[in-house]
């Protein structure tokens, strides 16, 4: 059995101002670096055989914090990068006309599914890319434990695949920054064990 600890990157400099990132490459914020240190400390108590990361800076910096805490090195897997928002990347969410939807994620899922934005990546393409990347990681560690650092929408699509929920509901699976979710793989079966754990980010008395 393979244990896959899926980590969304810590807060980037664009997250607090709600600027759309996609495959753009802002670094972690000051708060994000503190979050990354805490998630690294959390993994001191978890046996890991490897750490994998998206090639984007905010994910790699988060993975580096886990590496420093565990003594492992980071392996870059480009298939773990965030979905592309196309021409919307770099825009502030309030600048996007939501056309009656309550949240950007709801609007984006329906817009990309039925009328793709110029330069964007489809939900299906990102989901298949994520499934392929994680499947390769599972094959390398058929009886081990790995940390995989990726991005909000990319992880949402993978969780949707594991739980077999409708594709357009993926926005409901958006994990928090620097959260940990655990999926186990046994033969061809994937099981969600826990989701969006952020207890390591809480201040303790």
SERO-4910 file (N, C-alpha, C, O; in steps of 0.05 Angstrom, whole numbers):
BEGIN
 pado doro    nc1    nc2    nc3   cac1   cac2   cac3    cc1    cc2    cc3    oc1    oc2    oc3
  Unk    A     17    -24      0      0      0      0     18     25      0     38     26     14
  Unk    A      9     45    -15     23     70    -16      7     92     -2    -17     94     -6
  Unk    A     20    107     16      8    129     30     17    155     15     41    161     14
  Unk    A     -2    170      5      4    195     -9     -7    218      7    -31    222      9
  Unk    A     11    234     19      3    258     34      3    281     15     25    290      6
  Unk    A    -20    291      9    -24    312    -11    -25    339      3    -44    344     19
  Unk    A     -6    357     -3     -4    383     10     -9    405    -10      3    406    -31
  Unk    A    -28    422     -3    -30    447    -20     -8    466    -10     -3    468     14
  Unk    A      4    480    -29     26    498    -22     17    519     -1     -7    524      1
  Unk    A     36    529     14     30    550     33     22    576     19     23    578     -5
  Unk    A     13    596     35      3    621     24     24    634      6     47    638     15
  Unk    A     17    641    -18     35    656    -36     30    686    -32     11    695    -18
  Unk    A     47    702    -44     44    731    -42     19    741    -57      9    763    -52
  Unk    A      8    724    -75    -17    732    -89    -42    722    -76    -64    733    -81
  Unk    A    -41    702    -59    -65    691    -46    -81    712    -30   -105    714    -34
  Unk    A    -68    728    -13    -84    747      4    -98    768    -12   -118    779     -4
  Unk    A    -86    776    -35    -99    797    -51   -117    786    -73   -128    801    -89
  Unk    A   -120    759    -73   -139    745    -91   -132    751   -121   -149    757   -137
  Unk    A   -106    749   -127    -97    751   -154    -94    723   -166    -82    705   -153
  Unk    A   -106    719   -189   -107    692   -201    -78    683   -209    -65    698   -224
  Unk    A    -70    660   -200    -43    651   -205    -40    632   -228    -26    637   -247
  Unk    A    -54    609   -227    -51    590   -248    -22    581   -250    -10    573   -230
  Unk    A    -11    583   -274     17    575   -278     36    599   -275     60    596   -281
  Unk    A     26    622   -266     44    644   -259     59    636   -234     51    617   -220
  Unk    A     81    650   -227    100    639   -208    107    657   -185    131    662   -180
  Unk    A     87    667   -169     95    683   -146    106    666   -124    100    642   -122
  Unk    A    124    677   -107    135    661    -85    116    661    -61     95    673    -62
  Unk    A    125    647    -40    109    648    -15    110    675     -2    130    690     -5
  Unk    A     89    682     12     89    706     28    104    701     54    112    679     59
  Unk    A    107    722     71    119    718     97    103    698    113    114    680    125
  Unk    A     76    701    113     59    682    127     62    654    115     63    634    130
  Unk    A     64    652     89     68    627     76     93    612     84     93    588     87
  Unk    A    115    627     88    140    615     96    137    604    125    148    583    131
  Unk    A    122    618    142    116    608    169     99    582    167    104    563    182
  Unk    A     79    582    150     62    559    146     79    535    137     76    512    147
  Unk    A     96    540    117    113    518    106    131    506    128    134    482    129
  Unk    A    142    523    145    158    513    167    142    495    185    152    474    194
  Unk    A    117    502    191    100    486    208     93    460    196     92    439    209
  Unk    A     87    460    170     80    434    157    104    416    156    102    392    158
  Unk    A    128    428    153    152    412    154    155    399    181    162    375    183
  Unk    A    150    414    203    152    403    230    132    380    233    137    361    247
  Unk    A    108    383    221     88    362    223     98    335    211     92    314    221
  Unk    A    114    337    190    123    313    177    147    300    191    156    278    183
  Unk    A    157    313    212    178    300    228    167    274    241    182    256    247
  Unk    A    141    273    245    129    250    259    116    231    239    103    212    247
  Unk    A    121    235    213    110    218    192    133    206    176    149    221    165
  Unk    A    134    180    173    155    168    157    150    173    128    129    166    117
  Unk    A    170    185    114    168    190     86    191    177     71    213    176     81
  Unk    A    185    168     47    206    157     30    215    177      9    237    175     -2
  Unk    A    197    196      3    204    215    -18    185    239    -16    164    238     -5
  Unk    A    194    262    -28    178    286    -30    177    295    -59    198    297    -72
  Unk    A    153    299    -69    149    308    -96    136    335    -96    120    341    -79
  Unk    A    143    351   -116    132    378   -117    127    387   -146    140    378   -165
  Unk    A    106    403   -149    103    418   -174    128    435   -179    144    440   -161
  Unk    A    132    442   -204    155    459   -212    151    488   -205    170    504   -208
  Unk    A    128    497   -196    123    525   -190    134    532   -163    133    516   -144
  Unk    A    144    557   -160    159    565   -137    144    562   -111    156    552    -91
  Unk    A    119    569   -110    104    568    -85    101    540    -74    102    535    -50
  Unk    A     99    520    -92     98    492    -84    126    482    -76    129    468    -56
  Unk    A    146    489    -92    173    480    -87    183    490    -60    197    476    -46
  Unk    A    178    516    -54    186    527    -29    173    512     -5    186    508     16
  Unk    A    148    505     -8    134    489     12    147    462     15    152    453     38
  Unk    A    153    449     -7    166    423     -7    194    424      6    202    406     20
  Unk    A    208    446      1    235    449     13    233    450     43    251    439     56
  Unk    A    212    462     54    209    463     83    205    434     94    216    428    116
  Unk    A    190    418     80    187    390     88    213    375     86    220    359    103
  Unk    A    228    381     65    255    368     61    274    375     83    288    358     93
  Unk    A    274    401     91    292    409    113    286    394    139    304    387    154
  Unk    A    260    390    143    251    377    168    256    347    168    258    335    190
  Unk    A    257    335    145    258    305    143    285    295    133    291    271    135
  Unk    A    302    313    122    328    304    112    326    292     84    346    281     74
  Unk    A    303    294     71    300    284     44    304    307     24    306    330     31
  Unk    A    306    300     -2    308    320    -23    282    321    -38    265    303    -35
  Unk    A    278    342    -53    253    347    -67    256    338    -97    275    345   -110
  Unk    A    237    322   -106    237    313   -134    215    329   -148    192    329   -140
  Unk    A    222    343   -170    203    360   -184    188    342   -204    200    327   -219
  Unk    A    161    344   -203    144    330   -222    126    351   -234    107    361   -222
  Unk    A    131    358   -260    117    380   -273     87    374   -276     71    393   -278
  Unk    A     80    349   -276     51    342   -278     35    351   -255     10    350   -256
  Unk    A     47    360   -233     33    368   -209     27    398   -209     16    408   -190
  Unk    A     34    413   -230     30    442   -230      1    449   -231    -16    432   -237
  Unk    A     -5    474   -225    -32    484   -224    -44    485   -253    -30    487   -273
  Unk    A    -71    485   -254    -85    488   -279    -80    517   -289    -77    535   -273
  Unk    A    -81    520   -315    -77    547   -326   -104    561   -328   -124    549   -338
  Unk    A   -105    586   -319   -129    602   -322   -128    619   -348   -146    636   -352
  Unk    A   -109    615   -365   -108    629   -390   -105    659   -387    -89    668   -371
  Unk    A   -121    673   -402   -119    702   -403   -128    716   -376   -123    739   -373
  Unk    A   -140    701   -358   -148    712   -332   -124    713   -313   -126    726   -292
  Unk    A   -102    699   -318    -80    698   -299    -69    726   -295    -65    741   -313
  Unk    A    -63    732   -269    -53    758   -262    -75    778   -255    -69    799   -244
  Unk    A   -100    771   -261   -122    789   -254   -131    785   -225   -128    764   -214
  Unk    A   -141    806   -213   -153    804   -187   -181    793   -191   -195    800   -210
  Unk    A   -189    775   -173   -216    763   -176   -238    784   -177   -257    780   -193
  Unk    A   -237    806   -161   -259    826   -164   -260    838   -192   -280    851   -199
  Unk    A   -239    836   -207   -239    847   -234   -253    829   -254   -259    838   -277
  Unk    A   -259    804   -246   -272    785   -264   -302    788   -261   -312    786   -239
  Unk    A   -316    791   -284   -345    792   -283   -356    764   -278   -353    746   -296
  Unk    A   -368    759   -255   -376    732   -247   -403    724   -259   -412    701   -255
  Unk    A   -416    742   -274   -439    735   -289   -460    721   -272   -473    702   -281
  Unk    A   -464    730   -247   -485    720   -231   -477    698   -212   -493    691   -194
  Unk    A   -453    687   -215   -444    666   -196   -434    678   -170   -424    700   -170
  Unk    A   -437    663   -148   -429    673   -122   -399    674   -118   -388    692   -105
  Unk    A   -385    654   -129   -355    653   -126   -342    650   -153   -354    640   -172
  Unk    A   -316    658   -153   -301    655   -178   -299    626   -186   -301    619   -210
  Unk    A   -294    608   -166   -290    580   -173   -315    568   -186   -313    553   -205
  Unk    A   -339    575   -176   -364    565   -189   -365    575   -218   -370    560   -237
  Unk    A   -360    601   -222   -361    613   -248   -340    600   -267   -346    593   -290
  Unk    A   -316    598   -257   -294    587   -273   -299    559   -282   -295    552   -305
  Unk    A   -309    542   -264   -314    514   -271   -335    512   -294   -330    498   -313
  Unk    A   -356    527   -292   -376    526   -313   -367    539   -338   -373    530   -360
  Unk    A   -352    561   -336   -342    575   -360   -322    558   -375   -324    556   -399
  Unk    A   -303    546   -361   -283    530   -374   -295    504   -385   -286    495   -406
  Unk    A   -314    493   -371   -326    468   -380   -341    472   -406   -340    455   -424
  Unk    A   -356    494   -408   -373    497   -431   -364    518   -451   -371    516   -475
  Unk    A   -347    537   -443   -337    557   -461   -309    565   -452   -306    585   -438
  Unk    A   -288    550   -460   -261    555   -449   -251    583   -454   -256    596   -474
  Unk    A   -237    594   -434   -224    620   -436   -199    616   -452   -186    596   -451
  Unk    A   -192    636   -468   -169    635   -485   -144    628   -469   -137    642   -450
  Unk    A   -130    607   -477   -105    599   -465   -108    582   -440    -88    573   -429
  Unk    A   -132    576   -432   -136    561   -407   -134    531   -413   -135    522   -435
  Unk    A   -130    516   -391   -129    486   -392   -156    475   -384   -168    485   -365
  Unk    A   -166    455   -398   -192    444   -391   -190    428   -365   -169    419   -357
  Unk    A   -213    425   -351   -214    410   -327   -205    381   -332   -190    370   -316
  Unk    A   -215    370   -354   -208    342   -360   -178    339   -364   -166    319   -355
  Unk    A   -165    358   -378   -137    356   -383   -120    357   -358   -102    342   -354
  Unk    A   -128    376   -340   -113    379   -315   -117    354   -297    -99    344   -285
  Unk    A   -142    345   -296   -148    321   -280   -131    297   -289   -119    283   -273
  Unk    A   -131    293   -316   -116    270   -326    -86    273   -322    -73    253   -317
  Unk    A    -76    297   -323    -48    302   -318    -41    296   -289    -20    284   -284
  Unk    A    -58    305   -271    -53    299   -242    -55    270   -236    -38    259   -222
  Unk    A    -75    256   -247    -78    227   -243    -53    213   -254    -43    194   -241
  Unk    A    -44    221   -277    -20    209   -289      4    213   -272     20    194   -268
  Unk    A      9    237   -262     32    243   -246     32    227   -220     52    215   -212
  Unk    A      9    226   -207      7    212   -181      9    182   -186     19    167   -169
  Unk    A     -2    172   -208      0    144   -214     29    135   -218     38    114   -209
  Unk    A     45    153   -231     74    147   -234     88    146   -207    105    129   -202
  Unk    A     80    164   -189     92    165   -162     85    140   -147    102    128   -133
  Unk    A     60    131   -149     52    107   -135     67     83   -146     75     66   -130
  Unk    A     72     81   -172     87     59   -183    116     58   -172    127     36   -168
  Unk    A    127     81   -167    155     82   -156    156     74   -126    177     66   -116
  Unk    A    133     77   -112    133     73    -83    109     55    -76     90     64    -62
  Unk    A    109     31    -87     86     13    -84     81      5    -55     59     -5    -48
  Unk    A    101      8    -38     97      1    -10    111     21      8    128     15     24
  Unk    A    104     47      3    118     68     17    100     92     23     75     90     20
  Unk    A    112    114     32     97    138     39    111    162     26    136    164     27
  Unk    A     95    179     13    107    202      0     90    227      6     66    225     12
  Unk    A    104    250      5     90    276      7     90    287    -22    110    286    -36
  Unk    A     67    297    -30     63    309    -56     52    337    -53     31    341    -42
  Unk    A     68    357    -62     60    385    -58     50    396    -85     64    396   -105
  Unk    A     25    405    -85     13    415   -110     -4    440   -104      3    455    -86
  Unk    A    -26    443   -118    -41    468   -119    -71    463   -115    -80    441   -118
  Unk    A    -85    485   -108   -113    483   -100   -131    470   -121   -144    450   -115
  Unk    A   -131    480   -145   -150    470   -166   -140    442   -176   -156    425   -180
  Unk    A   -114    439   -179   -103    413   -188   -110    391   -168   -118    369   -175
  Unk    A   -107    397   -142   -113    378   -121   -144    373   -120   -152    350   -117
  Unk    A   -160    394   -124   -189    390   -124   -197    370   -145   -214    353   -140
  Unk    A   -185    372   -168   -192    354   -190   -183    326   -184   -197    307   -191
  Unk    A   -160    323   -171   -152    296   -164   -170    284   -142   -178    261   -144
  Unk    A   -178    300   -123   -197    291   -102   -224    283   -115   -236    263   -107
  Unk    A   -232    299   -134   -257    292   -149   -255    265   -162   -274    250   -163
  Unk    A   -232    260   -174   -227    234   -187   -228    211   -166   -240    190   -172
  Unk    A   -215    215   -143   -215    194   -123   -243    188   -113   -250    165   -109
  Unk    A   -258    209   -108   -285    206    -96   -307    201   -117   -330    196   -110
  Unk    A   -299    203   -143   -318    198   -165   -342    217   -164   -365    208   -168
  Unk    A   -337    242   -158   -358    262   -157   -359    276   -184   -340    275   -199
  Unk    A   -382    290   -191   -383    303   -217   -361    324   -220   -354    338   -201
  Unk    A   -351    326   -244   -328    343   -250   -334    372   -243   -317    386   -232
  Unk    A   -358    381   -248   -364    410   -243   -367    416   -214   -370    439   -206
  Unk    A   -366    396   -196   -367    401   -167   -339    402   -155   -337    403   -130
  Unk    A   -318    402   -171   -291    401   -160   -285    425   -143   -268    423   -125
  Unk    A   -297    448   -147   -292    472   -131   -299    468   -102   -288    481    -85
  Unk    A   -317    449    -96   -324    443    -68   -302    428    -53   -303    427    -29
  Unk    A   -283    418    -68   -260    403    -56   -235    420    -53   -213    409    -49
  Unk    A   -238    446    -56   -214    464    -55   -201    463    -27   -214    472     -8
  Unk    A   -177    452    -24   -164    451      2   -152    478     10   -147    495     -7
  Unk    A   -148    481     36   -136    506     46   -106    506     41    -94    485     37
  Unk    A    -94    530     41    -65    532     39    -51    516     61    -59    518     84
  Unk    A    -32    500     53    -14    485     71    -29    463     86    -20    454    107
  Unk    A    -52    455     76    -67    433     88    -55    406     78    -41    405     58
  Unk    A    -61    385     93    -52    358     87    -77    340     83    -95    341    100
  Unk    A    -77    325     61    -98    305     57    -84    279     51    -62    278     40
  Unk    A    -96    257     60    -83    230     56   -100    213     39   -124    208     44
  Unk    A    -88    203     17   -100    183      0    -82    158      0    -58    160     -2
  Unk    A    -94    135      3    -79    110      2    -85     95    -24   -108     96    -34
  Unk    A    -65     81    -34    -69     66    -59    -61     37    -54    -39     31    -45
  Unk    A    -80     19    -59    -75    -10    -57    -83    -23    -83   -107    -23    -89
  Unk    A    -64    -33    -97    -69    -43   -124    -79    -20   -141    -65      0   -144
  Unk    A   -104    -22   -151   -115      0   -167   -136     16   -152   -149     34   -164
  Unk    A   -139     11   -127   -159     25   -111   -148     48    -96   -128     45    -81
  Unk    A   -160     71    -99   -153     96    -84   -173    101    -63   -198    100    -68
  Unk    A   -164    108    -39   -182    114    -17   -174    140     -3   -151    144      3
  Unk    A   -194    157      1   -190    182     16   -191    176     46   -212    167     55
  Unk    A   -169    180     60   -168    174     89   -175    198    106   -190    196    125
  Unk    A   -163    221     99   -171    246    111   -166    269     92   -150    266     73
  Unk    A   -179    291     97   -179    314     78   -175    340     92   -188    345    113
  Unk    A   -158    357     82   -156    385     90   -149    389    119   -161    406    133
  Unk    A   -130    374    129   -122    376    157   -103    400    160    -82    401    146
  Unk    A   -110    419    177    -93    443    181    -86    446    211    -79    468    219
  Unk    A    -88    425    227    -83    427    256    -55    437    261    -50    450    282
  Unk    A    -35    432    243     -8    440    248     -5    471    245     16    482    253
  Unk    A    -25    484    234    -23    513    230    -35    528    254    -33    553    256
  Unk    A    -49    514    272    -62    527    294    -41    533    316    -23    518    321
  Unk    A    -46    556    329    -29    564    351    -36    547    376    -59    545    383
  Unk    A    -16    536    388    -20    519    411    -13    534    437      6    550    437
  Unk    A    -28    530    459    -22    543    484      5    534    496     13    543    517
***
